[in-house]
Amino acid sequence: MQELAKLKWQCRRGTKELDLLLMDYLENRYPSSSPQKKSQFIQLLALEDDELMAVLMDFINTV
């Protein structure tokens, strides 16, 4: 449970868009994700906001 609290804090970013995307994933998909996906999410949270936004926008544009 402590891990989720830490991740929830890390999901709080400078933009509402990032906050909403990250919190939605954390609350709805993270708990049932594979260990690999959880690790990838934690790596995403380590990125600076501008890098994170670029990664997410690139992902959205390729889907």
C-alpha positions in Angstrom: 0.0 0.0 0.0 2.9 2.3 0.7 4.1 1.8 -2.9 0.8 3.0 -4.3 0.8 6.1 -2.1 4.3 7.0 -3.3 3.3 6.4 -6.9 0.2 8.5 -6.4 2.4 11.4 -5.2 4.6 10.9 -8.3 1.6 11.1 -10.6 1.0 14.7 -9.4 2.5 16.8 -12.2 2.4 20.4 -13.3 -0.3 19.9 -15.9 -3.9 18.7 -15.4 -3.6 16.6 -18.5 -0.7 14.6 -17.1 -2.3 14.3 -13.7 -5.5 12.9 -15.2 -3.7 10.4 -17.5 -1.3 9.1 -14.9 -3.8 8.9 -12.1 -6.3 7.1 -14.3 -3.7 4.5 -15.2 -2.6 4.1 -11.6 -6.1 3.6 -10.2 -7.6 1.5 -13.0 -4.9 -0.5 -14.7 -1.7 -0.5 -12.6 -3.0 -2.9 -9.9 -3.7 -5.7 -12.5 -0.7 -4.9 -14.7 2.2 -7.4 -15.2 5.5 -6.7 -13.3 7.0 -5.6 -16.6 4.3 -3.0 -17.2 4.5 -1.8 -13.6 8.3 -1.3 -14.0 7.7 0.6 -17.3 5.2 2.9 -15.5 7.6 3.6 -12.8 10.3 4.5 -15.4 7.8 6.9 -17.1 7.2 8.6 -13.7 11.0 9.3 -13.5 10.9 11.4 -16.6 10.6 15.2 -16.5 7.2 16.6 -17.5 8.2 17.7 -21.0 9.8 14.4 -21.7 6.8 12.5 -20.4 4.4 14.6 -22.4 6.5 13.9 -25.6 6.5 10.2 -24.9 2.7 10.1 -24.3 1.9 12.2 -27.3 4.1 10.1 -29.6 2.3 7.0 -28.3 -1.1 8.5 -28.9 -0.1 9.5 -32.5 1.1 6.0 -33.3 -2.1 4.2 -32.1 
